[in-house]
Amino acid sequence: MNMTNQDPIIKRYNKNPILTKDDVPYPVATVHNTGVVKHNGSYIMLFRSHQYNGRSIIGRADSDDGFSFTVHPEPFLVPATGNKFAEYEEFRVEDLRICPIEDDYLLTYSTYSRHVVRVALAHTSNFEKVERREIVVTGIHRIRKCIGNRNV
């Protein structure tokens, strides 16, 4: 069978990438590792960005069609300060994953600090406010070889 004459199974969107650092209204060096979910008829994208100091934060962008996104003026999740999570998020937060549960969303993300990589759990119902819940996986560097991916 000659595969060169067939249409590809997956076609790259011709306006790819749909979001770049130039679309972000605050200073970032990168945009990557996105997660997208449909919420109240719109698409919500949460994405990782590196700040110019090398630390990662999570941004939010919204879209009506899933292709044209508008980034919120402020980041969605930045390292915590002044609470029990601050010690574990002191260097960065990144690689957020979204899990819809009925009308709410559980969020997992990696935290980096002097305690190495941890996986944290947060919650949102509206993507306006995020509530950190727990550090759910500790010592992930020890089991990374077993699970192959720190975003469990």
Secondary structure as GFF3:
##gff-version 3
##sequence-region A 1 152
A	DSSP	three_ten_helix	3	5	.	.	.	ID=ss1
A	DSSP	three_ten_helix	21	23	.	.	.	ID=ss2
A	DSSP	beta_strand	32	39	.	.	.	ID=ss3
A	DSSP	beta_strand	42	50	.	.	.	ID=ss4
A	DSSP	beta_strand	56	63	.	.	.	ID=ss5
A	DSSP	beta_strand	70	71	.	.	.	ID=ss6
A	DSSP	beta_strand	92	101	.	.	.	ID=ss7
A	DSSP	beta_strand	104	112	.	.	.	ID=ss8
A	DSSP	beta_strand	118	124	.	.	.	ID=ss9
A	DSSP	beta_strand	131	137	.	.	.	ID=ss10
A	DSSP	alpha_helix	140	147	.	.	.	ID=ss11
###
